[in-house]
């Protein structure tokens, strides 16, 4: 069996005396989309921030491509192919759209960076049309697209996405998940943290359901979506649309 691209083993994360994550273990196979779902405060973002180097775990091991990155700083992970799209988009609002994208392409040679940015303008035409405007002038959904485009300029092998649909209108959420499908088509691997459990599981290959900092159920997304107990406890009433 091939070694997973990402392997999280017995991970715990604490903030002072508060243990936000306890003994979490899961793998992410190369080329797959794995989602962590659960209510607000379940520990999802703490896990993804630990993987990306923004939070130091109190216990456990994180392996990326077979290498221990448990204590590696986030800025050292980007050149290795691990990139996070943070919760709340966090674009550089006073800088132009073009400048935001240039920041995302800073690890590429100049000629490659220009071509990669042009590719993002083609993928997200609204960014090309408004490239000279401040990023803060974009709508919430457009800022999410900019954040994704900026992350993809690093040519990641693993994309960590933290609540990409948060605060967005349903129609815009459709667009965000269409972009996630495109990322998968580019052969990047995705670890998705999402409060919209049903939508995340519909997009993913595998899912892990978190409650109070622990994984309480794991499995193929199709199996989780077909489980009446999961539906009632985490997805609301009614079965997922086929």
N, C-alpha and C positions, 0 to 999 in steps of 0.2 A: 504493500500500500504506500502511495506517495506521501511524503511528509507534508503536513499542512503548512500553508504560507504563514498563518498566525496561530499560535498556540498559547492559550491563557490557562495557567495551572494554579489552582488554590489561591486565587487572588483576593486580597482583602484591602480595603481603603478606609482610612480613618481620618476624621477631622477633629483633632483634640481627643476628647473622650467618646466622641460619637463615631461608631463604626457604620459607615454607609454601605459597604460591600463586604460580604463574608463568604470566603471559600468558593469563589466562582471559578469554574473550569469549563472551557469550551475550545473548539478548534474552528478555523476558517480555511477551507480548502481553496487552493488557487483557482481563480475563475468563477467562484461562487458568490452569491449574495446571501449573507447571514444577517438576521435581524435580532436585536434585543428589544423586547417590548415589555411594557408594564406601566403602571400608573406613575404620575408625577411623584418623585421622591423614592422610586423603587431602586435607584442606584445605577441606572443606565448610563447617564452622563459621566458619573464617576469612573465607570469601567472604561469608557472610550477615552477619557482624559488621561487615565493611567496608561493606556496603550500608546497614546500619542506623546507621552512624556510631559504632559502639563501638570500631572499630579503624581507624587511618589507613593507607590503602594506601601502599606504597612507590612504586607506579607505576600508571598507568592512569586511566581515567575512568569515573564512574558517573553516568548520567543517569536522572532520575525525572520522568516526564511532560515530557520535553524539556529539563529544567533540570539543570545540573551540580550534583550534591550530593556530590561526591567528598570535600570537606573539611567538610561540614556536620555539626554535632553532633547526636547522636541526639535530644535533647530538642526540637530545632527541626524534626525530621522528622515527629514525631507529629501536630502540628496540620496538616501538609500531607498526611496520609493514609497515612503509611508506619509500620507498627507491627510489632514483633517479639515473638513468643512464644519466650522464651529456653529453651535446653537446661536440663534439670533443674527446670523449672517456676518456681522462684524466687519463690514467693508470699511475702507478708509474714506469716511463720508466727505471730507473737505478736499480730497484729492480727486482728480478726474478719473473717469472710467478707464481711460488709456493708462494712466499712472498706476491704478490698481492692478491692471493686468501685467504691466511691466514688472511690478513687484513679484507677481506670481511666477514670472519667467526668469527671474534673476539667476537661477542656477543653470540656465541654458546658455550656450554660445550665442553671441549677438545675432548672427544670421539665422540660427535656428529659432531664437526667441521671436524675431519679427515674423517668421513664417507661422509659428505656433499661435501668435496673437491674431494674425489674419484668419487662421482657421477658426478661432473662437468667435470672431466677428461674423463669420459665415454661419456658424452653428447657432449663434444668438444675435440675429440681425439688429435687435433693438440696442445692443451694446455698441455695435458699429455705427449706428445712426447717431448715437449720443456720446460718442467716445470723448468729446472735448468737455462734456458737462461734469459737474461734481457727482460722485457716486451717490451722495445723499439725496440727489434730486430724483433718483429712481424710486419706483413703488417697491413695496415689500417683496413682491414676487420677482421683480426685476433685480433687486439686490441679491436675492437668493441665487438667481442665475449668474450674477457676477461673481458671487462667492464660489460657486461650483466651477465656473470657467477659470477663475484664478487658481483654484486647487489643481485643476486638470493640466494647467500649464507646466506643472512640475513633473509631468509624465509619470504619475504614481503607479505602483504595482498594487497598492492597497489604499483604498479611499475610505476614510472614517467619516460618516455623515451623522451629525448630531441634530436630531429633530428638524429635518429640512422643511417639513410642512407646517411648522408651528406658526400660528397667527395668520395663515394665508387662507384666502377664499377657496372654496372647493374647486373652481375652475382652474385656479393657479396651481393648486395641489396636483391636478391632473398633469399640468405641464412639468412640474418638478419630477414626478414619477416617470414621465416620458424621458426626461434627461437621465434619470437613474438607469433606465433601460439602455440608453445609448452608451452610458459608461460601461455597463456590463458587456455590450457588444464590442467595445474597444479592448476587451480582454483584461480590463482592470478588475480586481477583486474588491468587493464592497462589504463593509461592516456598517450596518444601518441601525441607528438608535432612533426609535420613533414611538410617540405616544399613541398615534393612530394605528392601533395594533392590527386591525383588519386589513387596512391598506398595505401595511408593511409586510404582513404575511402573504398577501396576494402577490407581492413583488418578489419575495425571497425564496430561496431553495430550502433553507432551514431556519428555524426560529427557536429562541430561548426566552421563556417568560420569567420575568423577575418580580419578586414580591419581597419587600422589606430587606433588600440587599442580597437576596439569594435567588438562585435559579430554581424554580419550582416545577417547571415542565420544559422539556426539549423534544425536538423531533423535526421531521420533514414538515414544511409549512402546510402542504396539502392535508396531512394527517391532523395537524393542530386545528386547521380551519373546519375539519369534519367532525371534531370532537365536541359533543354537546356540552360537556362540563366546561371546556375551554370557552365555548361560545357564551354560555351563561355567566361565567365568572369574569371574563376579560373583554369580550367582544360585543356585549349587548345582546338583545334578543334577535332572533332570525338568523338564518344561515347566510354565509357569504354568497355573493352572486357568482354563478359559474362563468 
